[in-house]
């Protein structure tokens, strides 16, 4: 294999690696959010409305404007959910507090 061909292969592999890294950085928060959402729905008490659980999660995480902080909060919630088989309604309330009104704190 010639030097030009090897160089082209290395450049192509580096390009693919860079594209995979960029896609992972771009879509990882969305993927984590989806996984945590589904985990909450699965572990909610029987009879709990899945649409309400999804809405509450979006409300509680939607108040966080910094994407990095939102991702850290979702990862912390995921670690808590790993240790629980089912969530009682009181536990769900504790994990997903109602969204606070804006302007209360500066």
Residue pairs with C-beta under 8 A, 6 or more apart in sequence:
28 71
29 67
29 70
29 71
29 74
32 71
32 74
32 75
32 78
33 61
33 74
35 78
36 57
36 74
36 77
36 78
36 81
37 53
37 54
37 57
39 78
39 81
40 53
40 54
40 57
40 77
40 81
40 87
40 92
40 95
40 96
41 50
41 53
41 54
43 81
43 84
43 85
43 86
43 87
44 50
44 53
44 86
44 87
44 92
45 86
45 87
45 88
45 89
45 92
46 86
48 89
48 92
53 92
53 96
56 92
56 96
56 98
57 96
59 96
59 98
59 99
60 96
60 97
60 98
60 99
61 70
61 73
61 74
62 99
63 99
63 100
63 102
64 70
64 73
77 95
80 95
81 87
81 95
84 91
87 95
